[in-house]
Amino acid sequence: IQGNVTSQCLVRITGKVEGNVSCDSLELENAEIRGQVTVKNQLLIRGESIVVGDLSGQMIEINGKVKGNITASGNLHLLPLAYVLGDMNTSGIQIDNGAVVFGRLNITSGSDSKVNFDPFTMD
């Protein structure tokens, strides 16, 4: 598909998309996406899937390759075949043995994303 994909429901992609994807939940199986992925609820990246673009969703599970920044308002789970090149922002994370990450990780809860603490002054 060349162009954006938008849906209010669950979307399953097994082919190639060159464009942004926006939906309620998304399952990728042996898919390739070149574009931003915005999911309201659950994002599952499986098989030989590759995403080149930023990801956002509530719960994100990765067992494929991602080149882009990831924002999970809930949990982020990197399975053994996950390969991530980009920064990750989440409120909870699980990283399985075998997963590879090149980037920064920021873990916050909804209430304490701004903490007034300077570890160098010990105040």
Contacts in CASP RR format, 6 or more apart in sequence:
PFRMAT RR
TARGET T0000
AUTHOR 0000-0000-0000
METHOD contacts of the structure
MODEL  1
IQGNVTSQCLVRITGKVEGNVSCDSLELENAEIRGQVTVKNQLLIRGESI
VVGDLSGQMIEINGKVKGNITASGNLHLLPLAYVLGDMNTSGIQIDNGAV
VFGRLNITSGSDSKVNFDPFTMD
1 15 0 8 1.000
1 16 0 8 1.000
1 17 0 8 1.000
1 18 0 8 1.000
1 19 0 8 1.000
2 18 0 8 1.000
2 19 0 8 1.000
3 17 0 8 1.000
3 18 0 8 1.000
3 19 0 8 1.000
3 20 0 8 1.000
4 19 0 8 1.000
4 20 0 8 1.000
4 21 0 8 1.000
4 22 0 8 1.000
5 11 0 8 1.000
5 13 0 8 1.000
5 17 0 8 1.000
5 19 0 8 1.000
5 20 0 8 1.000
5 21 0 8 1.000
5 22 0 8 1.000
5 23 0 8 1.000
6 21 0 8 1.000
6 22 0 8 1.000
6 23 0 8 1.000
7 22 0 8 1.000
7 23 0 8 1.000
7 24 0 8 1.000
8 23 0 8 1.000
8 24 0 8 1.000
9 23 0 8 1.000
9 24 0 8 1.000
9 25 0 8 1.000
10 23 0 8 1.000
10 24 0 8 1.000
10 25 0 8 1.000
10 26 0 8 1.000
10 27 0 8 1.000
11 21 0 8 1.000
11 23 0 8 1.000
11 24 0 8 1.000
11 25 0 8 1.000
11 26 0 8 1.000
11 27 0 8 1.000
12 26 0 8 1.000
12 27 0 8 1.000
12 28 0 8 1.000
12 29 0 8 1.000
13 21 0 8 1.000
13 26 0 8 1.000
13 27 0 8 1.000
13 28 0 8 1.000
13 29 0 8 1.000
13 31 0 8 1.000
13 33 0 8 1.000
14 28 0 8 1.000
14 29 0 8 1.000
14 30 0 8 1.000
14 31 0 8 1.000
15 30 0 8 1.000
15 31 0 8 1.000
15 32 0 8 1.000
16 31 0 8 1.000
16 32 0 8 1.000
16 33 0 8 1.000
17 31 0 8 1.000
17 32 0 8 1.000
17 33 0 8 1.000
17 34 0 8 1.000
17 35 0 8 1.000
18 34 0 8 1.000
18 35 0 8 1.000
19 33 0 8 1.000
19 34 0 8 1.000
19 35 0 8 1.000
19 36 0 8 1.000
20 35 0 8 1.000
20 36 0 8 1.000
20 37 0 8 1.000
20 38 0 8 1.000
21 33 0 8 1.000
21 35 0 8 1.000
21 36 0 8 1.000
21 37 0 8 1.000
21 38 0 8 1.000
21 39 0 8 1.000
22 37 0 8 1.000
22 38 0 8 1.000
22 39 0 8 1.000
23 39 0 8 1.000
23 40 0 8 1.000
24 39 0 8 1.000
24 40 0 8 1.000
24 41 0 8 1.000
25 39 0 8 1.000
25 40 0 8 1.000
25 41 0 8 1.000
25 42 0 8 1.000
25 43 0 8 1.000
26 37 0 8 1.000
26 39 0 8 1.000
26 42 0 8 1.000
26 43 0 8 1.000
26 44 0 8 1.000
27 44 0 8 1.000
27 46 0 8 1.000
28 43 0 8 1.000
28 44 0 8 1.000
28 45 0 8 1.000
28 46 0 8 1.000
28 49 0 8 1.000
28 51 0 8 1.000
29 46 0 8 1.000
29 47 0 8 1.000
29 49 0 8 1.000
30 46 0 8 1.000
30 47 0 8 1.000
30 48 0 8 1.000
30 49 0 8 1.000
31 49 0 8 1.000
31 50 0 8 1.000
32 49 0 8 1.000
32 50 0 8 1.000
32 51 0 8 1.000
33 49 0 8 1.000
33 50 0 8 1.000
33 51 0 8 1.000
33 52 0 8 1.000
33 53 0 8 1.000
34 52 0 8 1.000
34 53 0 8 1.000
35 51 0 8 1.000
35 52 0 8 1.000
35 53 0 8 1.000
35 54 0 8 1.000
36 53 0 8 1.000
36 54 0 8 1.000
36 55 0 8 1.000
37 43 0 8 1.000
37 51 0 8 1.000
37 53 0 8 1.000
37 54 0 8 1.000
37 55 0 8 1.000
37 56 0 8 1.000
38 56 0 8 1.000
38 57 0 8 1.000
39 55 0 8 1.000
39 56 0 8 1.000
39 57 0 8 1.000
39 58 0 8 1.000
39 60 0 8 1.000
40 57 0 8 1.000
40 58 0 8 1.000
41 57 0 8 1.000
41 58 0 8 1.000
41 59 0 8 1.000
42 57 0 8 1.000
42 58 0 8 1.000
42 59 0 8 1.000
42 60 0 8 1.000
42 61 0 8 1.000
43 55 0 8 1.000
43 57 0 8 1.000
43 59 0 8 1.000
43 60 0 8 1.000
43 61 0 8 1.000
44 61 0 8 1.000
45 51 0 8 1.000
45 60 0 8 1.000
45 61 0 8 1.000
45 62 0 8 1.000
45 63 0 8 1.000
45 64 0 8 1.000
45 66 0 8 1.000
46 63 0 8 1.000
46 64 0 8 1.000
47 63 0 8 1.000
47 64 0 8 1.000
47 81 0 8 1.000
48 64 0 8 1.000
49 64 0 8 1.000
49 65 0 8 1.000
50 64 0 8 1.000
50 65 0 8 1.000
50 66 0 8 1.000
50 67 0 8 1.000
51 65 0 8 1.000
51 66 0 8 1.000
51 67 0 8 1.000
51 68 0 8 1.000
52 67 0 8 1.000
52 68 0 8 1.000
53 66 0 8 1.000
53 67 0 8 1.000
53 68 0 8 1.000
53 69 0 8 1.000
54 68 0 8 1.000
54 69 0 8 1.000
54 70 0 8 1.000
54 71 0 8 1.000
55 66 0 8 1.000
55 68 0 8 1.000
55 69 0 8 1.000
55 70 0 8 1.000
55 71 0 8 1.000
56 70 0 8 1.000
56 71 0 8 1.000
56 72 0 8 1.000
56 73 0 8 1.000
57 71 0 8 1.000
57 72 0 8 1.000
57 73 0 8 1.000
57 74 0 8 1.000
58 72 0 8 1.000
58 73 0 8 1.000
58 74 0 8 1.000
59 72 0 8 1.000
59 74 0 8 1.000
59 75 0 8 1.000
59 76 0 8 1.000
59 77 0 8 1.000
60 70 0 8 1.000
60 72 0 8 1.000
60 75 0 8 1.000
60 76 0 8 1.000
60 77 0 8 1.000
60 90 0 8 1.000
61 77 0 8 1.000
61 79 0 8 1.000
62 70 0 8 1.000
62 76 0 8 1.000
62 77 0 8 1.000
62 78 0 8 1.000
62 79 0 8 1.000
62 82 0 8 1.000
62 84 0 8 1.000
62 99 0 8 1.000
63 79 0 8 1.000
63 80 0 8 1.000
63 81 0 8 1.000
63 82 0 8 1.000
64 79 0 8 1.000
64 81 0 8 1.000
64 82 0 8 1.000
64 83 0 8 1.000
65 82 0 8 1.000
65 83 0 8 1.000
65 84 0 8 1.000
66 82 0 8 1.000
66 83 0 8 1.000
66 84 0 8 1.000
66 85 0 8 1.000
66 86 0 8 1.000
67 85 0 8 1.000
67 86 0 8 1.000
68 84 0 8 1.000
68 85 0 8 1.000
68 86 0 8 1.000
68 87 0 8 1.000
69 86 0 8 1.000
69 87 0 8 1.000
69 88 0 8 1.000
69 89 0 8 1.000
70 76 0 8 1.000
70 84 0 8 1.000
70 86 0 8 1.000
70 87 0 8 1.000
70 88 0 8 1.000
70 89 0 8 1.000
70 90 0 8 1.000
71 88 0 8 1.000
71 89 0 8 1.000
71 90 0 8 1.000
72 88 0 8 1.000
72 89 0 8 1.000
72 90 0 8 1.000
72 91 0 8 1.000
72 92 0 8 1.000
73 90 0 8 1.000
73 91 0 8 1.000
74 90 0 8 1.000
74 91 0 8 1.000
74 92 0 8 1.000
75 90 0 8 1.000
75 91 0 8 1.000
75 92 0 8 1.000
75 93 0 8 1.000
75 94 0 8 1.000
76 88 0 8 1.000
76 90 0 8 1.000
76 92 0 8 1.000
76 93 0 8 1.000
76 94 0 8 1.000
77 93 0 8 1.000
77 94 0 8 1.000
77 96 0 8 1.000
78 84 0 8 1.000
78 93 0 8 1.000
78 94 0 8 1.000
78 95 0 8 1.000
78 96 0 8 1.000
78 99 0 8 1.000
78 101 0 8 1.000
79 96 0 8 1.000
79 99 0 8 1.000
80 96 0 8 1.000
80 97 0 8 1.000
80 98 0 8 1.000
80 99 0 8 1.000
81 98 0 8 1.000
81 99 0 8 1.000
82 95 0 8 1.000
82 96 0 8 1.000
82 98 0 8 1.000
82 99 0 8 1.000
82 100 0 8 1.000
82 101 0 8 1.000
83 99 0 8 1.000
83 100 0 8 1.000
84 99 0 8 1.000
84 100 0 8 1.000
84 101 0 8 1.000
84 102 0 8 1.000
84 103 0 8 1.000
85 102 0 8 1.000
85 103 0 8 1.000
86 101 0 8 1.000
86 102 0 8 1.000
86 103 0 8 1.000
86 104 0 8 1.000
87 103 0 8 1.000
87 104 0 8 1.000
87 105 0 8 1.000
87 106 0 8 1.000
88 101 0 8 1.000
88 103 0 8 1.000
88 104 0 8 1.000
88 105 0 8 1.000
88 106 0 8 1.000
89 106 0 8 1.000
89 108 0 8 1.000
90 105 0 8 1.000
90 106 0 8 1.000
90 107 0 8 1.000
91 107 0 8 1.000
91 108 0 8 1.000
91 109 0 8 1.000
91 110 0 8 1.000
92 107 0 8 1.000
93 105 0 8 1.000
93 107 0 8 1.000
95 101 0 8 1.000
117 123 0 8 1.000
END
